[in-house]
């Protein structure tokens, strides 16, 4: 194999058996969203890039496109989101990042071929099922119980001496109860109306605040929904049961004067099982009604103790 053919062969191989466009005669690029026509704020867009060569061959990117071309061959610029690994775009959860344009803009350029660029727009929609997570943290799990200790063997009887019992095994220790879940914090909901370009009709603008945290949602009242999850955290898992008690002493035979000796077998007792007790769930906080457009406060529920 001559040097030029060797360089071409090596350019096709990357980590994970991917294909590189280096030294390939690319004439055009196309980019598209796989199975997505519109995206909600906070959603993901799977991308596929198709490179067309001089001979008409089409090479497709890895990931959602199902091809072999590595994404490191492309420079991707996104307005309204950020690029993840292997061809996924993470759309900004803040609706203001895409409200003016009404879409997420994507531009893809080959790093090996100047002026070879593809562009696309993914419209943003608001008739989505949004979830705001303000739930309390789960409690820590309980520690597992310990196994019981082995019992000891009985002692043989002898001349003028009775046999002794084997000692019982020790009880296993019970598992510890899991810790209580944390109560959810107070959540303040501010609800209003907003209009954005490229969308027919008004949207509900819902601002949620809890301590130093704040988030904003635009919801289409004709088909969207916002769920505020402000439940107390789940109690921790109880520890596993303790082990069984130790074995009894083995049966012995008397060596002298069996008429005066007694054999008593050690008792076997099972250890107590650990109590598998879950921690207490934290307090609950009801969510604000979606239809209420007034400024409203979501009050903390009574802690579940």
HELIX and SHEET records of a PDB file:
HELIX    1   1 UNK A    3  UNK A   11  1                                   9    
HELIX    2   2 UNK A   63  UNK A   65  5                                   3    
HELIX    3   3 UNK A   71  UNK A   73  5                                   3    
HELIX    4   4 UNK A   96  UNK A   99  1                                   4    
SHEET    1   A 3 UNK A  26  UNK A  33  0                                        
SHEET    2   A 3 UNK A  44  UNK A  53 -1                                        
SHEET    3   A 3 UNK A  58  UNK A  60 -1                                        
SHEET    1   B 4 UNK A  26  UNK A  33  0                                        
SHEET    2   B 4 UNK A  44  UNK A  53 -1                                        
SHEET    3   B 4 UNK A  88  UNK A  91 -1                                        
SHEET    4   B 4 UNK A  81  UNK A  83 -1                                        
SHEET    1   C 4 UNK A  38  UNK A  40  0                                        
SHEET    2   C 4 UNK A 117  UNK A 125  1                                        
SHEET    3   C 4 UNK A 103  UNK A 110 -1                                        
SHEET    4   C 4 UNK A  74  UNK A  79 -1                                        
SHEET    1   D 2 UNK A 129  UNK A 133  0                                        
SHEET    2   D 2 UNK A 225  UNK A 229  1                                        
SHEET    1   E 4 UNK A 213  UNK A 219  0                                        
SHEET    2   E 4 UNK A 203  UNK A 210 -1                                        
SHEET    3   E 4 UNK A 187  UNK A 194 -1                                        
SHEET    4   E 4 UNK A 296  UNK A 298 -1                                        
END                                                                             
